[in-house]
Every structure is written in structure tokens, then in C-alpha cells.
């Protein structure tokens, strides 16, 4: 005889198959979109990094290595410098001629040199001795500059405290510095190819000015 109200046995949760909720289309699209963004960001960084480095070295500052003895005793062969290019870049933006100060060390490009390779151009490092409108006279190793403010003449090697200069030289002469030109010399006059040989240089050939020596470490200094 069956009971009037049969009792249904409880169903164990272990016997109930799990219900799988499918991924929502929106979530799948978001994951795909995030993946594409990561790939694009990585590619952008790989492209931008060398471009930024190129812009910095072309327009702001750059590391240079000194070759040769022409700037001794201030600089020596193998010294590493930070060369500042920002002032020259700013002058170009403003359409003004870049003009360094007397006593500054400049790096410039000199064309038509007697070199075995390339187009004969080379970057040289020298010190600015005279500015536009000034007259330079070198006699018996003494460099004298005559200007409108100092018509009696003065000796930059003695007046400016930029270090010991090897002034003994057999090169004598007289030069007039023109507009947008500077007269440059090495600190080691006995062993320097500079304006005493090729005359004043155009300021638009100047790459930058020496700002800091970072190697050798024990001889770090600013200029």
C-alpha cells in the first residue's frame, strides 16, 4: 500500500552537473583589444626610443671623445666630454647666428682637410680666442687681440683663467675676424692645427660647446 503523499528524496549537489556560463562577447572583445594595445605600445616604444635618442644627440647634447694633443694641458687624448648643442639649436630656431663666448671650447666641422678618406671634413676641438670685428696678431708665440673696446690690445691667454696654455709656436701672422666668425686656437699651440693656419671659422660650422668632462673619473670638471 503506497502512502498518500510520497516524499521525494533530496538530490545531492554532487549529483548535479555544473552549469557552464559562456564568455560574454564583450569580455572576449576586451581581451583582444587589450592584446592589440600592448603590441602597438611595444612597437611604438621600439620605434620612438632611437628617434628620441637621435633628437637628443642632434639638438641638445652629445658625448664626444678627444683625439690628439692639440688641447693639452686642458684636455688629453681619450678624454670624454659632454658637448652642449642646445644653445646652437635655439639660435637656429630664432634665426640668429650662434655666437660662443671668448674662452669657450667649441667643436666644429672643418671641410677641405687633407685626409685620406671621406670628403676631407673633420670635427675639431679648439678654444675661442677672438670674436667678430676683432684683429688678432700672433708674434713670437704671443697672441694679442685688438678690439673697439680695447684698442691697445690684450692677451686672452693671460687675462682669461682657463688654465695653462702651451704658447710657444713658430706661426706668426695677423687676421681680421669677420661677421659671424670666430678665431680659434688649441691650448697646445706647438701641436695644433687651428685658425693660425686656416683663418677664422664660420659660426655655422660649430657643432656645440664643451660643457663637462666625465672621463677620466678623477678628472671630471665643467667648462
N, CA, C and O of each residue as an XYZ file, in Angstrom:
892
protein
N       0.861     -1.186      0.000
C       0.000      0.000      0.000
C       0.902      1.242      0.000
O       1.768      1.361      0.866
N       0.713      2.199     -0.982
C       1.541      3.396     -1.124
C       1.014      4.490     -0.222
O      -0.193      4.629     -0.024
N       1.943      5.267      0.326
C       1.485      6.402      1.154
C       0.800      7.418      0.278
O       1.092      7.535     -0.912
N      -0.108      8.146      0.874
C      -0.864      9.125      0.107
C       0.018     10.250     -0.393
O      -0.202     10.733     -1.504
N       0.976     10.677      0.346
C       1.863     11.795     -0.045
C       3.321     11.307     -0.021
O       4.018     11.450      0.983
N       3.761     10.733     -1.135
C       5.146     10.227     -1.129
C       6.137     11.379     -1.024
O       5.909     12.467     -1.553
N       7.247     11.115     -0.327
C       8.307     12.127     -0.116
C       9.396     11.900     -1.140
O       9.926     10.794     -1.251
N       9.740     12.948     -1.899
C      10.810     12.864     -2.916
C      12.147     13.004     -2.225
O      12.378     13.982     -1.515
N      13.021     12.051     -2.420
C      14.335     12.134     -1.742
C      15.120     13.350     -2.251
O      15.043     13.702     -3.428
N      15.883     13.990     -1.336
C      16.682     15.172     -1.747
C      17.750     14.782     -2.759
O      18.274     13.668     -2.743
N      18.056     15.720     -3.629
C      19.083     15.493     -4.649
C      20.403     16.044     -4.130
O      20.479     17.203     -3.722
N      21.418     15.237     -4.146
C      22.732     15.652     -3.657
C      23.361     16.638     -4.647
O      23.312     16.410     -5.856
N      23.963     17.751     -4.140
C      24.635     18.707     -5.058
C      25.723     18.053     -5.878
O      26.028     18.502     -6.983
N      26.316     16.986     -5.342
C      27.387     16.319     -6.083
C      26.850     15.663     -7.338
O      27.593     15.443     -8.295
N      25.584     15.355     -7.341
C      24.996     14.688     -8.489
C      24.481     15.664     -9.548
O      24.016     15.259    -10.613
N      24.578     16.993     -9.222
C      24.073     17.981    -10.171
C      25.226     18.448    -11.048
O      26.212     18.963    -10.523
N      25.138     18.286    -12.373
C      26.243     18.711    -13.246
C      26.388     20.230    -13.225
O      25.387     20.946    -13.237
N      27.661     20.743    -13.195
C      27.871     22.207    -13.154
C      27.350     22.856    -14.428
O      27.423     22.300    -15.524
N      26.842     24.015    -14.238
C      26.319     24.779    -15.364
C      27.399     25.739    -15.851
O      27.824     26.608    -15.090
N      27.860     25.608    -17.107
C      28.914     26.457    -17.674
C      28.292     27.695    -18.294
O      27.436     27.623    -19.175
N      28.759     28.834    -17.796
C      28.260     30.098    -18.335
C      29.227     30.543    -19.412
O      30.386     30.820    -19.104
N      28.807     30.622    -20.636
C      29.718     31.008    -21.725
C      30.220     32.432    -21.552
O      29.538     33.299    -21.004
N      31.477     32.648    -22.056
C      32.035     34.003    -22.009
C      31.137     34.959    -22.769
O      30.572     34.653    -23.818
N      31.044     36.115    -22.182
C      30.271     37.129    -22.851
C      31.061     37.692    -24.023
O      32.271     37.884    -23.901
N      30.428     37.959    -25.138
C      31.136     38.520    -26.303
C      31.897     39.787    -25.965
O      32.969     40.024    -26.520
N      31.370     40.606    -25.069
C      32.020     41.870    -24.719
C      33.357     41.606    -24.042
O      34.329     42.312    -24.309
N      33.427     40.590    -23.158
C      34.669     40.276    -22.461
C      35.723     39.757    -23.430
O      36.897     40.102    -23.301
N      35.326     38.931    -24.401
C      36.280     38.425    -25.386
C      36.835     39.566    -26.222
O      38.031     39.602    -26.512
N      35.980     40.490    -26.608
C      36.437     41.628    -27.386
C      37.404     42.500    -26.590
O      38.367     43.027    -27.147
N      37.152     42.655    -25.289
C      38.026     43.478    -24.455
C      39.412     42.863    -24.345
O      40.416     43.571    -24.417
N      39.470     41.533    -24.169
C      40.768     40.863    -24.080
C      41.545     41.021    -25.382
O      42.748     41.279    -25.365
N      40.865     40.868    -26.494
C      41.523     41.017    -27.789
C      42.029     42.449    -27.976
O      43.136     42.676    -28.465
N      41.190     43.404    -27.574
C      41.573     44.812    -27.710
C      42.782     45.140    -26.852
O      43.672     45.864    -27.299
N      42.836     44.620    -25.615
C      43.977     44.859    -24.732
C      45.247     44.255    -25.314
O      46.319     44.852    -25.212
N      45.140     43.089    -25.920
C      46.307     42.464    -26.528
C      46.857     43.275    -27.681
O      48.071     43.426    -27.821
N      45.969     43.795    -28.503
C      46.394     44.634    -29.631
C      47.062     45.906    -29.113
O      48.075     46.346    -29.658
N      46.490     46.496    -28.056
C      47.068     47.718    -27.492
C      48.480     47.459    -26.974
O      49.361     48.299    -27.156
N      48.711     46.324    -26.338
C      50.041     46.004    -25.815
C      51.053     45.847    -26.948
O      52.186     46.317    -26.844
N      50.641     45.188    -28.029
C      51.541     45.011    -29.169
C      51.887     46.360    -29.792
O      53.048     46.641    -30.091
N      50.860     47.191    -29.984
C      51.077     48.514    -30.572
C      51.978     49.365    -29.679
O      52.858     50.066    -30.181
N      51.769     49.312    -28.358
C      52.590     50.096    -27.433
C      54.043     49.656    -27.482
O      54.949     50.489    -27.447
N      54.272     48.341    -27.563
C      55.642     47.823    -27.645
C      56.333     48.289    -28.924
O      57.488     48.715    -28.895
N      55.624     48.205    -30.038
C      56.191     48.655    -31.314
C      56.485     50.151    -31.270
O      57.517     50.598    -31.772
N      55.577     50.927    -30.667
C      55.773     52.378    -30.586
C      57.016     52.719    -29.775
O      57.769     53.623    -30.137
N      57.233     51.989    -28.667
C      58.417     52.230    -27.845
C      59.684     51.893    -28.615
O      60.662     52.638    -28.554
N      59.677     50.779    -29.338
C      60.856     50.370    -30.107
C      61.188     51.380    -31.201
O      62.358     51.590    -31.522
N      60.166     52.000    -31.767
C      60.398     52.998    -32.817
C      60.788     54.342    -32.209
O      61.675     55.026    -32.721
N      60.121     54.720    -31.115
C      60.335     56.046    -30.540
C      61.686     56.180    -29.849
O      62.296     57.248    -29.892
N      62.164     55.111    -29.212
C      63.410     55.198    -28.436
C      64.588     55.672    -29.270
O      65.253     56.629    -28.871
N      64.884     55.046    -30.419
C      66.012     55.553    -31.216
C      65.764     56.939    -31.791
O      66.711     57.705    -31.974
N      64.503     57.280    -32.080
C      64.205     58.619    -32.592
C      64.467     59.683    -31.534
O      65.017     60.744    -31.829
N      64.069     59.388    -30.299
C      64.316     60.323    -29.196
C      65.817     60.482    -28.972
O      66.308     61.592    -28.764
N      66.544     59.361    -29.017
C      67.999     59.424    -28.843
C      68.638     60.258    -29.949
O      69.554     61.039    -29.692
N      68.157     60.093    -31.174
C      68.687     60.862    -32.299
C      68.405     62.343    -32.128
O      69.273     63.171    -32.403
N      67.209     62.690    -31.680
C      66.865     64.092    -31.463
C      67.731     64.708    -30.374
O      68.167     65.852    -30.494
N      67.979     63.945    -29.307
C      68.796     64.460    -28.203
C      70.217     64.729    -28.669
O      70.769     65.799    -28.409
N      70.820     63.743    -29.371
C      72.213     63.902    -29.801
C      72.357     64.929    -30.915
O      73.435     65.497    -31.093
N      71.296     65.177    -31.662
C      71.375     66.135    -32.760
C      71.135     67.569    -32.306
O      71.717     68.501    -32.861
N      70.278     67.754    -31.292
C      69.839     69.110    -30.964
C      70.107     69.545    -29.522
O      70.056     70.743    -29.242
N      70.390     68.624    -28.598
C      70.541     69.007    -27.193
C      71.971     68.816    -26.687
O      72.648     69.790    -26.358
N      72.426     67.588    -26.624
C      73.800     67.332    -26.174
C      74.259     65.977    -26.682
O      73.452     65.147    -27.100
N      75.568     65.767    -26.640
C      76.136     64.535    -27.168
C      77.470     64.260    -26.496
O      78.161     65.183    -26.064
N      77.823     62.998    -26.410
C      79.122     62.600    -25.876
C      80.163     62.595    -26.992
O      79.907     62.111    -28.095
N      81.336     63.139    -26.688
C      82.438     63.173    -27.643
C      83.711     62.668    -26.979
O      83.887     62.782    -25.766
N      84.592     62.108    -27.799
C      85.908     61.690    -27.320
C      86.974     62.569    -27.962
O      86.930     62.841    -29.162
N      87.931     63.008    -27.151
C      89.007     63.863    -27.637
C      90.078     62.998    -28.302
O      90.508     61.989    -27.744
N      90.502     63.406    -29.500
C      91.591     62.724    -30.194
C      92.725     63.720    -30.411
O      92.506     64.827    -30.902
N      93.931     63.317    -30.042
C      95.096     64.144    -30.297
C      95.461     65.049    -29.140
O      94.714     65.157    -28.167
N      96.626     65.708    -29.246
C      97.167     66.518    -28.156
C      96.956     68.012    -28.294
O      97.550     68.779    -27.536
N      96.125     68.460    -29.241
C      96.074     69.889    -29.547
C      95.490     70.743    -28.430
O      95.698     71.956    -28.415
N      94.754     70.129    -27.481
C      94.150     70.907    -26.400
C      94.843     70.680    -25.053
O      94.325     71.095    -24.017
N      96.001     70.031    -25.060
C      96.746     69.908    -23.813
C      97.230     71.309    -23.394
O      97.605     72.105    -24.254
N      97.229     71.617    -22.104
C      97.082     70.684    -20.999
C      95.650     70.618    -20.452
O      95.397     69.974    -19.433
N      94.729     71.283    -21.131
C      93.340     71.293    -20.656
C      92.654     69.963    -20.898
O      92.009     69.416    -20.003
N      92.793     69.444    -22.108
C      92.186     68.171    -22.494
C      93.264     67.255    -23.048
O      94.242     67.704    -23.644
N      93.061     65.956    -22.838
C      94.040     64.970    -23.278
C      93.381     63.943    -24.193
O      92.162     63.768    -24.191
N      94.202     63.287    -24.954
C      93.713     62.249    -25.859
C      92.939     61.192    -25.073
O      93.438     60.656    -24.083
N      91.721     60.897    -25.517
C      90.891     59.894    -24.845
C      89.914     60.459    -23.838
O      89.050     59.727    -23.354
N      90.018     61.741    -23.504
C      89.028     62.342    -22.597
C      87.641     62.265    -23.219
O      87.488     62.401    -24.433
N      86.630     62.045    -22.381
C      85.247     62.003    -22.859
C      84.495     63.216    -22.334
O      84.541     63.532    -21.145
N      83.799     63.888    -23.250
C      83.126     65.142    -22.936
C      81.635     65.065    -23.230
O      81.186     64.287    -24.072
N      80.882     65.893    -22.515
C      79.502     66.182    -22.890
C      79.516     67.517    -23.616
O      79.915     68.536    -23.053
N      79.083     67.505    -24.855
C      79.064     68.706    -25.688
C      77.636     69.224    -25.763
O      76.721     68.496    -26.146
N      77.453     70.480    -25.396
C      76.130     71.087    -25.351
C      75.777     71.655    -26.721
O      76.527     72.454    -27.282
N      74.625     71.235    -27.256
C      74.169     71.699    -28.568
C      72.911     72.567    -28.488
O      72.511     73.180    -29.477
N      72.294     72.616    -27.313
C      71.023     73.322    -27.162
C      71.110     74.806    -27.532
O      70.214     75.295    -28.221
N      72.146     75.552    -27.109
C      72.207     76.968    -27.495
C      72.270     77.170    -29.004
O      71.633     78.079    -29.535
N      73.032     76.329    -29.695
C      73.101     76.421    -31.154
C      71.741     76.124    -31.783
O      71.329     76.792    -32.731
N      71.047     75.115    -31.247
C      69.712     74.772    -31.752
C      68.733     75.913    -31.538
O      67.937     76.236    -32.420
N      68.798     76.526    -30.351
C      67.893     77.636    -30.045
C      68.165     78.815    -30.972
O      67.229     79.489    -31.401
N      69.421     79.069    -31.283
C      69.756     80.157    -32.205
C      69.174     79.903    -33.590
O      68.702     80.826    -34.253
N      69.212     78.646    -34.019
C      68.648     78.310    -35.319
C      67.137     78.501    -35.327
O      66.571     78.973    -36.312
N      66.491     78.136    -34.234
C      65.036     78.298    -34.149
C      64.664     79.779    -34.257
O      63.677     80.138    -34.900
N      65.470     80.629    -33.618
C      65.206     82.067    -33.626
C      65.797     82.756    -34.853
O      65.667     83.970    -35.015
N      66.449     81.972    -35.718
C      67.078     82.506    -36.928
C      68.157     83.542    -36.593
O      68.312     84.552    -37.279
N      68.897     83.255    -35.514
C      70.027     84.088    -35.121
C      71.314     83.285    -35.310
O      71.324     82.061    -35.181
N      72.394     83.996    -35.617
C      73.692     83.317    -35.708
C      74.163     82.947    -34.311
O      74.161     83.784    -33.409
N      74.566     81.694    -34.132
C      75.081     81.261    -32.830
C      76.455     81.876    -32.615
O      77.315     81.801    -33.492
N      76.665     82.485    -31.449
C      77.943     83.117    -31.157
C      78.448     82.652    -29.784
O      77.871     83.024    -28.762
N      79.500     81.856    -29.748
C      80.050     81.428    -28.461
C      80.780     82.576    -27.777
O      81.017     83.618    -28.387
N      81.131     82.387    -26.530
C      81.873     83.397    -25.785
C      83.369     83.154    -25.913
O      83.816     82.036    -26.170
N      84.123     84.217    -25.729
C      85.569     84.078    -25.736
C      86.009     83.149    -24.597
O      85.536     83.270    -23.467
N      86.894     82.248    -24.903
C      87.387     81.315    -23.904
C      86.656     79.981    -23.901
O      87.148     79.012    -23.322
N      85.485     79.912    -24.541
C      84.760     78.646    -24.602
C      85.461     77.666    -25.541
O      86.088     78.059    -26.525
N      85.339     76.396    -25.212
C      85.858     75.331    -26.068
C      84.740     74.888    -26.995
O      83.660     74.517    -26.538
N      84.995     74.925    -28.292
C      83.969     74.590    -29.273
C      84.397     73.407    -30.125
O      85.585     73.184    -30.357
N      83.403     72.653    -30.586
C      83.615     71.583    -31.560
C      82.991     72.066    -32.864
O      81.838     72.495    -32.882
N      83.742     71.998    -33.942
C      83.249     72.491    -35.220
C      83.703     71.564    -36.341
O      84.635     70.777    -36.177
N      83.034     71.670    -37.469
C      83.363     70.862    -38.635
C      84.214     71.686    -39.584
O      83.831     72.783    -39.991
N      85.375     71.142    -39.932
C      86.272     71.820    -40.879
C      86.341     71.001    -42.148
O      86.728     69.832    -42.137
N      85.963     71.629    -43.233
C      85.979     70.939    -44.525
C      87.310     71.149    -45.229
O      88.138     71.954    -44.803
N      87.499     70.398    -46.332
C      88.655     70.549    -47.208
C      89.981     70.278    -46.504
O      91.000     70.880    -46.843
N      89.972     69.385    -45.538
C      91.229     68.982    -44.922
C      91.880     67.891    -45.772
O      91.196     67.160    -46.488
N      93.172     67.794    -45.688
C      93.894     66.799    -46.476
C      93.845     65.446    -45.758
O      94.804     65.027    -45.110
N      92.700     64.782    -45.896
C      92.513     63.481    -45.270
C      92.480     62.395    -46.333
O      92.156     62.653    -47.492
N      92.819     61.178    -45.923
C      92.895     60.068    -46.866
C      91.533     59.501    -47.223
O      91.385     58.872    -48.271
N      90.531     59.713    -46.369
C      89.223     59.104    -46.600
C      88.134     60.155    -46.522
O      88.335     61.244    -45.986
N      86.970     59.806    -47.070
C      85.799     60.670    -46.973
C      85.934     61.919    -47.823
O      86.684     61.956    -48.798
N      85.183     62.948    -47.424
C      85.152     64.186    -48.203
C      86.154     65.216    -47.706
O      86.130     66.367    -48.140
N      87.031     64.810    -46.803
C      88.031     65.739    -46.298
C      87.564     66.570    -45.128
O      88.300     67.446    -44.673
N      86.356     66.326    -44.619
C      85.849     67.078    -43.480
C      86.149     66.332    -42.183
O      86.238     65.105    -42.145
N      86.301     67.122    -41.127
C      86.626     66.539    -39.834
C      86.160     67.483    -38.742
O      86.139     68.700    -38.931
N      85.788     66.923    -37.602
C      85.399     67.746    -36.470
C      86.626     68.004    -35.602
O      87.343     67.079    -35.222
N      86.853     69.282    -35.295
C      87.989     69.700    -34.491
C      87.492     70.327    -33.196
O      86.358     70.799    -33.118
N      88.350     70.330    -32.184
C      88.014     70.951    -30.903
C      89.085     71.986    -30.574
O      90.271     71.664    -30.500
N      88.653     73.236    -30.378
C      89.571     74.346    -30.117
C      88.911     75.319    -29.148
O      87.758     75.153    -28.751
N      89.696     76.357    -28.777
C      89.183     77.390    -27.878
C      88.987     78.699    -28.644
O      89.802     79.069    -29.490
N      87.888     79.393    -28.329
C      87.588     80.677    -28.981
C      88.497     81.756    -28.386
O      88.517     81.980    -27.176
N      89.244     82.412    -29.269
C      90.184     83.443    -28.826
C      89.739     84.854    -29.213
O      90.026     85.807    -28.489
N      89.043     85.001    -30.339
C      88.630     86.327    -30.791
C      87.259     86.249    -31.438
O      86.855     85.207    -31.956
N      86.547     87.373    -31.398
C      85.160     87.469    -31.847
C      85.052     88.403    -33.055
O      86.034     89.043    -33.432
N      83.857     88.484    -33.665
C      83.699     89.316    -34.861
C      84.158     90.761    -34.662
O      83.915     91.373    -33.622
N      84.831     91.287    -35.693
C      85.286     92.668    -35.653
C      86.627     92.868    -34.979
O      87.144     93.985    -34.983
N      87.206     91.836    -34.405
C      88.475     91.951    -33.700
C      89.643     91.572    -34.617
O      89.478     90.847    -35.598
N      90.806     92.075    -34.273
C      92.023     91.787    -35.028
C      92.952     90.958    -34.150
O      93.166     91.269    -32.978
N      93.489     89.915    -34.730
C      94.367     89.009    -33.990
C      95.777     89.116    -34.552
O      95.984     89.064    -35.765
N      96.728     89.263    -33.666
C      98.134     89.298    -34.053
C      98.882     88.262    -33.219
O      98.795     88.257    -31.991
N      99.614     87.391    -33.898
C     100.459     86.412    -33.217
C     101.900     86.723    -33.594
O     102.258     86.728    -34.772
N     102.719     86.980    -32.589
C     104.130     87.288    -32.818
C     104.953     86.724    -31.680
O     104.670     86.967    -30.507
N     105.976     85.967    -32.043
C     106.876     85.357    -31.056
C     106.105     84.536    -30.023
O     106.450     84.524    -28.841
N     105.076     83.865    -30.478
C     104.311     82.997    -29.600
C     103.278     83.697    -28.751
O     102.558     83.036    -28.002
N     103.177     85.019    -28.839
C     102.221     85.785    -28.041
C     101.021     86.149    -28.914
O     101.183     86.739    -29.982
N      99.819     85.796    -28.459
C      98.587     86.103    -29.173
C      97.957     87.353    -28.568
O      97.647     87.394    -27.377
N      97.774     88.364    -29.401
C      97.191     89.627    -28.960
C      95.918     89.901    -29.743
O      95.874     89.709    -30.959
N      94.888     90.347    -29.047
C      93.604     90.676    -29.673
C      93.352     92.178    -29.522
O      93.478     92.737    -28.432
N      92.995     92.813    -30.632
C      92.654     94.238    -30.637
C      91.171     94.365    -30.946
O      90.674     93.762    -31.897
N      90.465     95.152    -30.137
C      89.026     95.337    -30.324
C      88.680     96.803    -30.170
O      89.519     97.614    -29.777
N      87.416     97.142    -30.487
C      86.984     98.545    -30.366
C      86.968     99.002    -28.918
O      87.170    100.184    -28.639
N      86.730     98.079    -27.994
C      86.702     98.444    -26.577
C      88.089     98.414    -25.949
O      88.323     99.034    -24.912
N      89.000     97.696    -26.579
C      90.372     97.633    -26.070
C      91.339     97.806    -27.241
O      92.015     96.859    -27.642
N      91.397     98.998    -27.775
C      92.238     99.236    -28.951
C      93.721     99.065    -28.673
O      94.506     98.864    -29.601
N      94.110     99.140    -27.423
C      95.519     98.947    -27.080
C      95.930     97.481    -27.137
O      97.119     97.164    -27.096
N      94.939     96.580    -27.233
C      95.202     95.154    -27.324
C      95.268     94.473    -25.965
O      95.588     95.103    -24.957
N      94.964     93.196    -25.949
C      95.048     92.393    -24.721
C      95.418     90.967    -25.084
O      95.340     90.564    -26.244
N      95.822     90.214    -24.075
C      96.284     88.843    -24.272
C      95.314     87.877    -23.596
O      95.364     87.712    -22.377
N      94.427     87.230    -24.371
C      93.452     86.312    -23.761
C      94.106     85.196    -22.954
O      93.555     84.753    -21.946
N      95.276     84.742    -23.390
C      95.940     83.655    -22.664
C      96.306     84.070    -21.248
O      96.384     83.226    -20.355
N      96.527     85.347    -21.035
C      96.901     85.821    -19.711
C      95.720     86.371    -18.937
O      95.667     86.259    -17.712
N      94.761     86.972    -19.654
C      93.632     87.611    -18.986
C      92.562     86.620    -18.546
O      91.906     86.829    -17.525
N      92.380     85.535    -19.312
C      91.338     84.563    -19.002
C      91.926     83.388    -18.228
O      92.930     82.802    -18.632
N      91.286     83.056    -17.115
C      91.796     81.991    -16.253
C      91.248     80.643    -16.699
O      90.444     80.037    -15.991
N      91.675     80.165    -17.871
C      91.187     78.863    -18.321
C      92.276     77.798    -18.291
O      92.110     76.726    -18.873
N      93.366     78.079    -17.633
C      94.383     77.046    -17.460
C      95.678     77.390    -18.169
O      95.799     78.426    -18.823
N      96.629     76.506    -18.026
C      97.938     76.701    -18.630
C      97.880     76.404    -20.125
O      97.373     75.361    -20.536
N      98.399     77.319    -20.934
C      98.425     77.166    -22.374
C      99.876     77.081    -22.845
O     100.722     77.872    -22.426
N     100.151     76.126    -23.707
C     101.489     75.995    -24.291
C     101.536     76.943    -25.485
O     101.005     76.631    -26.551
N     102.164     78.086    -25.309
C     102.064     79.153    -26.300
C     103.240     79.201    -27.273
O     103.160     79.909    -28.277
N     104.309     78.489    -27.018
C     105.463     78.564    -27.918
C     105.060     78.051    -29.297
O     104.548     76.939    -29.428
N     105.290     78.853    -30.306
C     104.899     78.465    -31.656
C     105.717     79.249    -32.674
O     106.171     80.361    -32.409
N     105.890     78.650    -33.830
C     106.607     79.335    -34.891
C     105.687     80.013    -35.878
O     106.149     80.566    -36.876
N     104.390     79.981    -35.617
C     103.413     80.565    -36.540
C     103.123     81.992    -36.130
O     102.553     82.227    -35.065
N     103.508     82.947    -36.959
C     103.191     84.351    -36.732
C     102.245     84.828    -37.832
O     102.226     84.268    -38.928
N     101.468     85.857    -37.537
C     100.579     86.390    -38.559
C      99.581     87.359    -37.974
O      99.589     87.642    -36.776
N      98.708     87.872    -38.853
C      97.679     88.823    -38.457
C      96.391     88.479    -39.189
O      96.402     88.205    -40.389
N      95.276     88.495    -38.455
C      93.988     88.112    -39.030
C      92.892     89.062    -38.545
O      92.933     89.535    -37.409
N      91.926     89.336    -39.400
C      90.751     90.114    -39.035
C      89.551     89.175    -39.001
O      89.277     88.477    -39.976
N      88.843     89.160    -37.887
C      87.695     88.263    -37.710
C      86.459     88.931    -38.283
O      86.086     90.023    -37.853
N      85.821     88.285    -39.249
C      84.655     88.856    -39.912
C      83.362     88.593    -39.162
O      83.348     87.974    -38.098
N      82.277     89.082    -39.748
C      80.954     88.864    -39.158
C      80.615     87.381    -39.164
O      80.896     86.660    -40.122
N      79.993     86.940    -38.048
C      79.623     85.533    -37.885
C      80.838     84.613    -37.995
O      80.739     83.499    -38.508
N      81.982     85.090    -37.509
C      83.190     84.288    -37.462
C      83.805     84.366    -36.068
O      83.536     85.299    -35.311
N      84.630     83.377    -35.739
C      85.444     83.413    -34.530
C      86.834     82.890    -34.868
O      87.013     82.125    -35.816
N      87.812     83.316    -34.078
C      89.186     82.856    -34.243
C      89.452     81.833    -33.152
O      89.275     82.129    -31.970
N      89.875     80.626    -33.535
C      90.040     79.535    -32.572
C      91.478     79.025    -32.583
O      92.149     79.027    -33.614
N      91.930     78.591    -31.417
C      93.271     78.017    -31.274
C      93.219     76.836    -30.308
O      92.353     76.766    -29.436
N      94.155     75.917    -30.480
C      94.331     74.867    -29.489
C      95.127     75.395    -28.315
O      95.906     76.336    -28.466
N      94.943     74.804    -27.150
C      95.720     75.223    -25.984
C      97.178     74.793    -26.096
O      98.046     75.361    -25.434
N      97.446     73.807    -26.918
C      98.815     73.370    -27.185
C      99.230     73.948    -28.539
O      99.147     73.268    -29.562
N      99.670     75.190    -28.537
C      99.935     75.891    -29.788
C     101.040     75.237    -30.604
O     101.084     75.391    -31.825
N     101.939     74.502    -29.936
C     103.012     73.826    -30.667
C     102.498     72.679    -31.525
O     103.158     72.264    -32.479
N     101.335     72.176    -31.189
C     100.837     70.981    -31.875
C      99.334     71.115    -32.116
O      98.543     70.272    -31.693
N      98.958     72.196    -32.807
C      97.540     72.445    -33.047
C      97.341     73.022    -34.437
O      98.000     73.984    -34.830
N      96.424     72.418    -35.169
C      96.016     72.908    -36.483
C      94.765     73.736    -36.265
O      93.696     73.184    -36.004
N      94.881     75.056    -36.367
C      93.779     75.927    -35.989
C      93.726     77.171    -36.871
O      94.246     77.166    -37.987
N      93.094     78.242    -36.368
C      92.880     79.442    -37.177
C      94.180     80.125    -37.585
O      94.178     80.919    -38.526
N      95.274     79.844    -36.916
C      96.561     80.408    -37.329
C      96.986     79.841    -38.680
O      97.814     80.423    -39.381
N      96.393     78.673    -39.038
C      96.695     78.054    -40.330
C      95.583     78.284    -41.344
O      95.851     78.673    -42.481
N      94.318     78.045    -40.936
C      93.210     78.150    -41.904
C      92.334     79.375    -41.706
O      91.324     79.517    -42.396
N      92.690     80.269    -40.783
C      91.951     81.509    -40.596
C      90.722     81.335    -39.701
O      90.459     80.238    -39.209
N      89.970     82.425    -39.492
C      88.749     82.356    -38.670
C      87.752     81.365    -39.255
O      87.736     81.124    -40.462
N      86.912     80.787    -38.379
C      85.903     79.825    -38.823
C      84.529     80.464    -38.786
O      84.285     81.382    -38.003
N      83.637     79.982    -39.627
C      82.250     80.444    -39.624
C      81.514     79.831    -38.434
O      81.698     78.651    -38.136
N      80.692     80.616    -37.757
C      79.993     80.097    -36.582
C      78.966     79.023    -36.934
O      78.602     78.213    -36.081
N      78.492     79.007    -38.197
C      77.517     77.970    -38.569
C      78.158     76.598    -38.719
O      77.457     75.611    -38.945
N      79.496     76.521    -38.596
C      80.169     75.221    -38.615
C      80.336     74.650    -37.209
O      80.781     73.514    -37.044
N      79.976     75.442    -36.194
C      80.145     74.984    -34.808
C      79.056     73.983    -34.447
O      77.868     74.245    -34.637
N      79.470     72.847    -33.930
C      78.540     71.781    -33.532
C      78.007     72.033    -32.133
O      76.820     71.830    -31.874
N      78.873     72.472    -31.229
C      78.463     72.707    -29.850
C      79.646     73.153    -29.021
O      80.749     73.334    -29.537
N      79.410     73.328    -27.731
C      80.448     73.770    -26.806
C      80.676     72.716    -25.736
O      79.732     72.074    -25.276
N      81.926     72.539    -25.343
C      82.255     71.564    -24.299
C      81.670     72.030    -22.974
O      81.906     73.161    -22.549
N      80.909     71.159    -22.325
C      80.251     71.528    -21.075
C      80.803     70.779    -19.870
O      80.882     71.334    -18.775
N      81.190     69.504    -20.072
C      81.566     68.678    -18.915
C      82.467     67.545    -19.358
O      82.198     66.903    -20.373
N      83.532     67.286    -18.615
C      84.375     66.108    -18.849
C      84.015     65.059    -17.797
O      84.133     65.304    -16.596
N      83.574     63.885    -18.265
C      83.168     62.841    -17.325
C      84.138     61.670    -17.273
O      84.025     60.824    -16.387
N      85.074     61.602    -18.188
C      86.132     60.610    -18.135
C      87.448     61.254    -18.525
O      87.498     62.023    -19.485
N      88.536     60.948    -17.784
C      88.652     60.050    -16.630
C      87.870     60.569    -15.414
O      87.704     61.774    -15.226
N      87.403     59.631    -14.606
C      86.550     59.962    -13.474
C      87.254     60.897    -12.508
O      86.631     61.805    -11.957
N      88.547     60.687    -12.295
C      89.278     61.503    -11.332
C      89.541     62.921    -11.846
O      90.008     63.776    -11.094
N      89.245     63.168    -13.108
C      89.493     64.492    -13.680
C      88.208     65.132    -14.208
O      88.258     65.970    -15.109
N      87.070     64.745    -13.659
C      85.815     65.338    -14.082
C      85.797     66.830    -13.749
O      86.283     67.259    -12.702
N      85.230     67.599    -14.661
C      85.137     69.045    -14.435
C      84.172     69.653    -15.446
O      83.859     69.049    -16.472
N      83.709     70.858    -15.134
C      82.859     71.606    -16.054
C      83.709     72.641    -16.773
O      84.805     72.984    -16.330
N      83.183     73.136    -17.897
C      83.888     74.152    -18.678
C      82.993     75.377    -18.853
O      83.399     76.353    -19.484
